[in-house]
Amino acid sequence: MPLVYFNALLWIVSLSLFSIRYRRSPQAFYLNYFFFILFFSLFYISLPICVALISGTSSVFASEQTIFATATIGSYFVFVFLLSYIISADKAFKLERMTRIRMRWIIFSSKIIVIAISLYVCFILMIHLTDILAIYGRRGQQALFSYYLETTYKIKPLFMVSILLITHLFLSQKKGNYLILLLPFIGYDLVFSGRTYLFAVLVLFFIVRIIQGRSFKLTHLVMALLLVASISAFRNSSQGSFELERLILIFYEFIYTFSSAHLMYESPLAQDFLHSVNYGFFRVLPSPVYSLFFGDYVSYTKITGDANPLGWGLAGSLVAEAISFKNLFITMIFPFFIVIYGVFMNYLLRSKTYSGVILFVISLIYLQQIVRYSFFELASYPFYIVLFFGFHIILIDLYSLKRNKEH
């Protein structure tokens, strides 16, 4: 029970700090990457730890020793993230102070591309509407068909291109109305009972409004997170009447993902640390580059997936990834990789460059997936997106810095 009290203390201290720092400057409060690291870790690490310790049970039937050991590691992670948040600084962002160069042909081209992508997704949904309606509510078939559409029509890469270009349009023109062009992706998630695109659009909307000077209460952010998580409670509501008890499934989003740490702890298999670092580095390049030189990469989730007794996927966890290397020293230093990453993302946001702000936004979109899946597999992916799909934006930033004689 001491670990339960310790996690309760982590929650109390975190929420108190959130309240104090929000009152100082709501905008600066939300534009601190460490806030989001701590925020997600409380829900995806600390909350399931408390549930497992209090109940004495594991969703994957792990032993009490495993529950305690993973709870200790997870509590250490949240503690590190709390300390990093305490020593971090909140800084406001003034859009009018950004060094901006408007190139009309780039802005016009970006608008055309985003509109074309939006219409393209609508067209894909329309031509497959009959098949989509036929499997609505059947989660397994929906997932398979969604995967088919995404791989066949490259929907995910096109979505990230839209996010990148719309963010640039907002920064250069101070207009947030371009967000409406992401509605087809929200519709895609709704018809397939998904949440990936919905969450990303909510993040972009949230950051855009914050930069514009709009303030949100912390309760609004919590409700938005629970809204995205609650999709699991409604996925099968079309088959029979909806029951209020299904709302409890909202919290299983957090509980089940952390259960992957239990599976990884009890598995005798290990992930190679250097292979993961190497793969993470090559994520800044197109996927075929890594496969060409090193072959296919096998995620640690293959180990937890094979050991999973539940019959459905559990995603993953930062704690599970750290445990997968089966090395105490690596497990201890693992949260500091995320801390260093957060320092860099804060620096990019405060660099007053288009590419810096865009990287901050995209990395924030992927942060939830990093916490509930993998750091090494996702951390450098935002750089790949900006480098290969926003190279013209990087050139604009370099030209702006040179013209204004900034280092």
Sequence and secondary structure as in RCSB ss.txt:
>XXXX:A:sequence
MPLVYFNALLWIVSLSLFSIRYRRSPQAFYLNYFFFILFFSLFYISLPICVALISGTSSVFASEQTIFATATIGS
YFVFVFLLSYIISADKAFKLERMTRIRMRWIIFSSKIIVIAISLYVCFILMIHLTDILAIYGRRGQQALFSYYLE
TTYKIKPLFMVSILLITHLFLSQKKGNYLILLLPFIGYDLVFSGRTYLFAVLVLFFIVRIIQGRSFKLTHLVMAL
LLVASISAFRNSSQGSFELERLILIFYEFIYTFSSAHLMYESPLAQDFLHSVNYGFFRVLPSPVYSLFFGDYVSY
TKITGDANPLGWGLAGSLVAEAISFKNLFITMIFPFFIVIYGVFMNYLLRSKTYSGVILFVISLIYLQQIVRYSF
FELASYPFYIVLFFGFHIILIDLYSLKRNKEH
>XXXX:A:secstr
 HHHHHHHHHHHHHHHHHHHHHHH HHHHHT HHHHHHHHHIIIIIHHHHHHHHH   TT   HHHHHHHHHHHH
HHHHHHHHHHHHS      GGGS     HHHHHHHHHHHHHHHHHHHHHHHHTHHHHHHTTT HHHHHHHHHHHH
HHHTHHHHHHHHHHHHHHHHHHH   GGGGGGHHHHHHHHHTT  HHHHHHHHHHHHHHHHTT    HHHHHHHH
HHHHTHHHHTTTTSS   GGGGGHHHHHHHHHHHHHHHHHH S    HHHHHHHHHHTTS HHHHHHHH     T
HHHHHHH  SSS     HHHHHHTT  HHHHHHHHHHHHHHHHHHHHHHTTT HHHHHHHHHHHHHHHHHHTT S
TTTTTHHHHHHHHHSHHHHHHHHHHHHHTT  
